[in-house]
Amino acid sequence: MKRHFLLLCLLVSVMTAWADNYKVAATCTPLSELTSGYYVIRVFGDKANDNGNYLYSNGQKAQHDAASVTISYEGTSNLTDANYVWKVYVGETNGQKTIQLYNVGANKFIRKNAKEGDATNNNMLGDGAIATYNTLENANSPKGFRLKSGNVFVVDDGTTSNGFLGNWAVKETDANCAQFKVYKVGFDVTYNFELDGSTYTKKVTALGTETPKAAYEAFYTFPGYVQPTWADGTVSESNNTFTVACSKPNGYPVETSKWYFMKIGIFDENGSNAARNGYIFDTSSQITTDTQTVGLHNNGFAWKFEGNPFDGYVIVNAAGRRLVTSVVGISDNASTSPSMVKIESADKAYCDKWDVQGTSVVKEGSWNAYWGKGAFVLSAKDHPEYIIHAYNSKKVGYWKSTAVDEGSAIVLSNTLPAISLNESDGKHYATYYLPFAAKAPEGVKAYAGTVSNGSVKLTEYANGVIPANTGVLLVSDNATSATFTLANDADVTAIDNDLKGVNAATELTGVDNSERVRIFSTKDGVAGFYKPNSNITSLAANKAYVMAPSTQEALALNFGGDVTGINSVSDNAAMSHSAVIYDLAGRRVSHAVKGVYVINGKKIIVK
């Protein structure tokens, strides 16, 4: 029996990486120096003593020693109970550190950062979900930092003989608002990852029984599509700094500071799961994918990745909101699934960074589909099994998964749907108006326009990049269609421009001073901006228009002195009294004011 008990103890110690007593630091780690690693945690509150009591796991409760307990592990190697040891995952949002807590002995995370009913509010530890908290420095107290999300603080609940954590809406100064000091367990390990001429430094604490790879992956997700060269052996206090050469043998699917459309799902378009494929776009609640084509009605379809493979990526929408999750969760509803927030004004704590993973988390039968599409998987920062999915309700779901299928594949592109250009007098024209910046293809020129003397004076965007929410006229000698691509912000230039537009079909009556609206058209073979016919009652989506003086029903195109369809410029006073004058609507007029007219059969600008 004694032999069996010793074997059981050995098995438990191996499973928890606790093969020996481990050293606890003599002094606490300041919040400013806190990095991901192993720690013991002292809790201060009205149920603990003045020196704080150690936090440990007890079933579903995150409990602390009774106030009467005065044991100290700091500066010793006496700690043997893994229930007192916590893995602390450290992030940062808006310059403020965030924390997630995992108990080594219980193999569970603190699962929630919101108040529940009285019966379950103190059940802090659980399977599947991971709570994220903002840290709040307590500058006026030696008792450490607080944990907060929204208006909810982590509190010291229970009694002095039975104290445990809970989530309550209390004030920072309340006696039961818990404070925390953390003491490092083990020793620091530093990694310098070299990739593409840059060095990325990451630090963790290790226990001393791990390989360099295992010590790193105990806290961080190693990026997909990156190949490392790990050192052999185990980490130790004398073997604790590693330079890891890395490469991208098959390329890398993400470029930073570049705008993309983001599609989830790569199922066969003719298969039974095709409806799960869709473009991800910004919504006010749970993100949906109920579109098989890129939408151009707002900027919610454009995304940018900011960060690097080792620190993870912030994923920002062109609308200025960030892809986040409050609780790294297991359900498919808006409370735990990815959502969008304006992070600069957010008070609630969020996990707002994501890791790019390759086919290591994909089931073998789906590998070729991923490789063929350049697809990848998005998982919550440092939690590789918590993966974004597309599912049958045409929403983005989010739960703990292994061996995912094509429904978790993310594919990035920057190509817009093609638009048509129409021929007039040997050239091809269209107008365009988009909610995001875009670049014209070769052979197509984009022009800004200003209204002057009865014409629209056109100025070319030299690099072909049109700014967001800016009307343009497209002109080509030969192209009958144009496929734009999303443009980088740095390539946008400003030009005086009177061209306006709409991203969605809009009734003319909904436009201020609608009698002044002029839309692009061709009349009698002459391209220009004309007053809409009576049968045109709305403006088309993603098309440009211009506002003209109400007396001018048509505006010619002026390409820097070359006015489309115009023969000359004339002074009104110099015209013959016998001249036969028509406006561009074909109506004979007695005299010409400023504008474009057909005079004796010739199109003339009258000053």
N, C-alpha and C positions, 0 to 999 in steps of 0.2 A: 504493500500500500504506500509506504514512504517513497519507494522508487517511482511509482506512478505519479505521486504528487509532485515530485521534483521534475519529472518529464513535463507535466502539465504546466508548471511554473515556467520552465524553459520555453515551451511552445508559446505561452502568452507573451513572454518578454520578446521573442523574435517577431511575433505578429505586430507588436506595438513599437518596434525598434528600441526597446528598453532592455538591453542586454547587460547593463551595469548601472551603477549609480552615476548620476550626471551632475555636473557643476552648475550652480546657479550664481549669477553675477552678484557681487556685493552691493552694487548701487543700481538704482533704477535707470532705465533708458528714458531720457527726455523725449517728449512727443516730437520735437523737432528732429531728432535723430532716429526715430522709430522706422525700422524696415521690416519686411516680412521675415518671420522666424518663429522659433519656439520661445515661450515665455511662461513664467508664473505671474499671477496677477493678484495684487492686493486690492480689496474693495474697501472704500471708506464710505460710511453712511451712519444713520442713526441706529442701525442694528449691529454695527461692527464696533470694535474698540478704537481708541485713538491712533493706534499704529496700523490700523487696517487688518483685515483678515483675508486669508487666501481663498480664491475662488476655485471650486471644483465641480465636477458633474455628479449628480445624484438622480438617476432616472431621467426624467424630462426637465428637471430643475437645474439651473446654474446656481449652485448654493455656495455659501461661504462658511468658514469655520465660525463657531459660536464666539461671541465677544470675549468670553472667558479664556479662549485659547490664545497662547502667546508664543507658540513655536515660530522659529525663524529659519528659513532655508537659505537666506542670502549669504553669499560668500562661503557656502559649504557644498559638499558633494553627498549630502544625506538624502536627497530626494529619490524615492523609488516608486511612488504611486503616480502612474500616468494620468489619473483623473485630475491631478492638479496642474497638468501641463496643457498649455493652449497654443495652437498654431494661430498666429495673428497674420492675416493677410492685409497688407497696407496698400491703399491706393491714394489718389489725389484728384479732387475736383475743385475748380476755381481756387486753386492754391490752398485748399483745406484738405487735410488728411482724412481719408475714410478707412474704416476698419470692418473686417469680417472675422468672426471668432469660431474656431473649431477645437473641440476637446479631444485630445489624443486618446485618453482612456475610453471614452464613450463612443468614439468614432462618429461624432455628430456635430453639426453646426448649430449655433444660435440661429433660429429659423425665421424670426419675425422682428420687425421694427415698428409695430403698431399695436395699440391696445386692443385686447380681446375681452370677452366676457370674464367676469370674476372667476368662473370655474376653471378657465384655461389660461388666464393672463400670465401666470407664472410658469407655464410649460414652455420654457424658452428653447430647449434643445429638441431637435427632431430630425427626421430623415427627409432628404429631398430638397428642402428649401434652405436658402442662405440669406440672412439679413445683412444689409449694409447700413452702417451708421456714420454720420459725420462726427468728427472729434471736436471738442470744444475745450480749448486751453483754459485752465483756471489760474489766471495770473496772480490772483490775490491769496492763493492757498497753497500750502506745500503738499496737498493731498492728491495731486495728479489732475487728470483730464476727465471730462464727462463725455457721454455718448448720447447722440440726439438724432432724431429724424422728424422733420416738421415741428409740431408742437409737442412731441412725445420725447421724454427723456427715459433712460434706463434708471430705475430706482432701486434702492435697497429696501426690500419688502420683508414681511414676516415678523420675526421677533429676534431679540438679542441671542437667544439660544437656538434659533432656527431661521437664519437669514438667507434670503435668496433674491435673485433679480426678477424684475418685471418691467413692463412698459406702461408708463402713466403720463398724462398731461399735467406736469407739475412745473413749478418755477425753478429756475436754476439755483436760487438761494434757499430752496426748501431743504429741510434737514434730511429728508429721505432721497434727495437727488444724488445718486451714487457717483463717486469719483474713483479713479483707477490709477494705480501705478503698476508698471510692468518691469519685470526683471528677466534678463536674458538667460536662457537655458542653452548650454552648449557653447559654441564658439562661432565667430564670423567666418564666412567663406565668400570670397570675391571672384567673380567671373568677368573676364574681358573678352567679349565676342567680337571677332574681326570679320567684317563683311563689307565688300564693295568699297574698301578704303576707309571705312568708318569703324570706330570701336564703341561698342555698347557695353557699359558696366552694370552688372547686377549683383546684389548682395543678399545673402540669406544667412540664417544660423543653421548649424548642423549638429547632429548628436554624436558623430564620430564613428558610426558603423556603416556609413553609406558610401557608395561610389560617387565621384563628382557628378555624374549624370543623375543619379537618384536623389542626391541632396538638392540639386537644382529643381528637378521636377516634383519634389515634395511641395513646392510653392508656386512654381511658374509653369506655364504651358510653353513648351518649345515650339517656335513657329513652324508651320507647314511650309513646304517648298524650299526650306533651308537645310543644308546638309552640314552637320557639325563633325568635328574630329575630337571626340571626348578622350580625356586622359584615363589611363587604367588606375587600378588601386583604389584606396579609400581615402576619404578626407580625414584630416587630423589638425590639431592646433599648429603643427609644423608644416602641414601640407594643405594650405587653405587658400591659395591664390592660383587661378588657372587662366591661361590664355587659350581660347578655343577658336581655331581657324574655321571659318564657315564659307560655304559656297551656295550658289543657286544653279544646280546642274540643269534644271528644266525651266529656268525663268522664274518669274514671280508675278502673281496676278494683280498686284495693287501698286499704283504709283500715288504718292502723296501729293496733295494740293492740286489734284486733277479731278474734274467733275465727271461723274458717271451716272448712267442709268443702272439700276440694280434689279436683276431678275432672280427670283428664287424658283427652283424646280426645273429640272431638265428631262422630264418624262417625255416619251414619244408623243408628238402632237396628235397622233391618231389613236393613242392608247387610252385605256380606261382611266388613267390618272392624269390625263392632260389638263383637266380643269384645275389641278393644283398648281400648275405653272402660272406665274404672273409677275408683273413688275411691282416692286415695293414702293409705296408712296406714303407721304405724310398724311396722317389723319389725326383728329383730336383725341381719339381713344385708341383701341387696339388696332395696330397696323393691318391693313387689308391688302390683298393681291388680286382683286377682282377685275383685272384688266390684262389682256393678252398683248396689248400694244402700249407704247409710251404715250402718256397723256401730255398734251401741250397747253392745257387750260390753266395750269398754275405751276409754280416752281417746286412743288412737292415731289416731283419725280427725280430731281437731280441731287446727287449725293457726293460727298467728298470724304476721303479718309485722311486723318491727320494723326501722325505718330510714326512708329517704326515697328518692325517685326517683333522686337524683344520687349518693348514697353507697351505693346498693344496699340489699338487705334480708336480714336474718337471718330464717330461717324456722324457727320453734320449734314443737314439738309439745306438746300439753297434758301429755304424759308427762314433759316437761322436757328432751327431747333435740332436737338441732339437725340440720337437713338440711345435709349437707356432702359434699365430695368431696376425697380426698387428692391424687390426681393428676387434673388436668383432662384427661380421657382420650378415647380413641376406641373403646373396646370396650364390650361389653354385660354385663360381669361385675362382681361385687361389688368387685373391686380398684379399679376406676375409676368405676363407676356411683355415683350418689348413695346415701348411706347415712345412718344416724342415729347420733349420738354424744352423750354427756353432755359438752359442750364444756368445762365448768369443770374436769373432771378429766382431760381429754385431754392426752397428751404429744405425740402425733403431730401434725404440721403439716397443717392443712386449709384448703381454700378454703371458707369458710362464709358467703359472701354471694352474692346472686343479683340479676341485673338483670331488670326487667320490660320486655319488648319488645312492640311492636305488630306490625302486618302488614308492616313493612319487611323482615322475614326470612321471610315466608310466600309461597308461590308464588301467583301471581295468581288461579288458579282456586279458591282456598280463602278468599279475602278475605271474601266475603259471609258464609260460615259463621262466621268469627271475629267479624265485626261484629254478626251477629244474636244471638250468644251472650254478647257482652261478654268474649270470650276473649283471652288473651295468651300469650306465650311466656316461659319462664324459661331464662336462660342464665347461665353462670358469670360472676361479677363481672368486668367489663372484657374479656370474651372473647365477643363477640356470636355467634360461629358455634358455640360449644360449648353445645348445647341439649338439654334433657331431652325424651325421647320415650316414648310408650307403644308397645310392640311386641308381636308375636304370642305371646310366652311369658308374657304377663300380668305383665310386670315393667316397671319404669322403666329405660329404657336411656339412654345418654348418649354422644354422639359428635359430631364436627365435621360441621356440616350447613349447607346453604344451601337456600333455597326449600322450607321444610318444609311438611307437609300437616296435615290435621286431627288427626293423631296426636300433635302437639306442643302442642295447644291446652290451656291451663289455664283452668278455669272455677271460680269461687268461689261458694259459697252458704252460708247459715247456717240453713237450714230442716231440721228433723228430720222423719222419717216420722210421719204422723198416727197417733194412738192413739184407741181407742174409749172412750166413757164410757157406762156402763150405768145405766138408769133404776131408781130405787127411791123410792117414796113421794113422787113429784112432783119429785125432783131427779135429777141425773145424776152418777155417781161413777166414779172410777178411782184407782188408786195409781200412783206413778211413782218411778223411781230411775234416775239417769243418772250416767255417769262424768265428766260435765262440767256446768258451770253452764248453765242454760237458762231462757228466759222464757216464761211462759204467754201464750196469746193472749187477746184481749179476751173477756170473758164467762165465763172459766174462772178460778177462784180456787184457789191452792195453799196448803195448810195443813201446818204442823209439828204434831206431837202429843206430849203427855206423858201417861204413864199415872198416873192418880190416882183412887182411890175407885171402882174398877170401871168406869172410862170412860177414853177418850182425850180429854184436853182439847186442843182445836185452836186454833192461833194462825195467822192468815193472814200470808203473806209479802206485805207491802203493795204492793211493786212488782212482784209476780208472778215474781220471779227466784228459782229454787231453786238452792241450792249443789250443787256436785259431790258425788257419793257420799252423798246425803242423801235419805231417804225422805220422800214427801209424799202427802197425800190431795188429789185434785182434785175440785172440786165445781162444778157449773154448773146454772143454772135451766133452760137450754134446749139447750145444746150436746150433741150426741151424739158428737162427735169433737173432738180438740184437736191443733193443729200448733204445736209449740214451736219457738223459734229459739235459737241459741247466744247466750249473754249475755256481756257484758263483765265482767271481774273486778271493776271498780270498783262494779258494781251489786249485788254479792253482800252480803247481810246475814246475820248469825248470829242464830238463835233456838234456845232450848232445844228439843230434839227427841229423842224416844225411837224414832221410826220408823227402821227399818233397811231394807235391801234387798239385792238381788243384781243384777249386770249380766248374768250368764249363768244359765241354768237350773241349779238346784242341788238335789241330793238333800237331803231333810229330815234324813236321818241324818248328813249332813255339817255340820250346824249345831249348835254347842254348845248344850246344854240344849234340844234340839229339842222336848221336851214342853211348853215354855213358848211356842212360836211361835203367834202368832195372825195369821191372814190376813184381808184384807178380803173380806166376803161379805154376802149378804142372806139372812136366815132369817125366815120368817113375815112378810115384808114389812118387816123391820127391818134397816137397814144398820148394820154394826158390824164389829169385828174378832173372829173366831171361831176356835176350835180347828179345825184341818183335819179333814175327814172321813177315815175310814180308807183311802178309795180315793185320797186325795191324798198322794203320796209325794215331791213335789218342789216347789220354789218356782219360779215363772215368772220369766223374764228381765225385768229392768227394772221389777220390781214391788216394792212395799214390804210390810213386815210389822212386827209389834211383839212384844216379849217381855212376857208377863204372868205374874203369880204363878201357879204351877201349879194353885192351887185355883180360879182364875177362868177358865172356859172361854170366856167372851165379854166383850167390852168395848164399851160403847156409845160413840157419838160425842157429845162435849160441845162445842158451839159457844158457849163462854162463858156457860154457864148454860142454854142451849137444848140439851137432851140429846135426840138423835134417838130417837123412839119411846118416851121415858120420860115418865111422867105426874107423878112427884113424887119427893121425897127423904124417906126415913124413918129414924128412929133404931130400931135393932134392938130395943132394950128397950121401945119404945113400941108394938110390933106386937101385935095380938090373938093369943092362943093358938089361936084357931079359924081363923086366916088360912090359906088354901090357897096354898101357895108352890111355884112351879116355877122352875128355872133356865132360862137361855136355850137350853139344849139340849133343853128339853121334859121334863125329868125332875122328878118331884115330890120335894121335899126336906122334911125335918122342921122345919128352921129355917134362917134366912138369916144369913149372915155378910156381910162387906163385899162389895159387888158389885151387879150388876143382876139383878133377879128379876121374874117375873110373879107378882104377889100379888093374889088376888081379881080376876084378869082385867086388872090394870093393871101396866104396866112401871114399876118403882120402883128407885131407887138406895138401897141400904141402907148407912148409914155404920157 
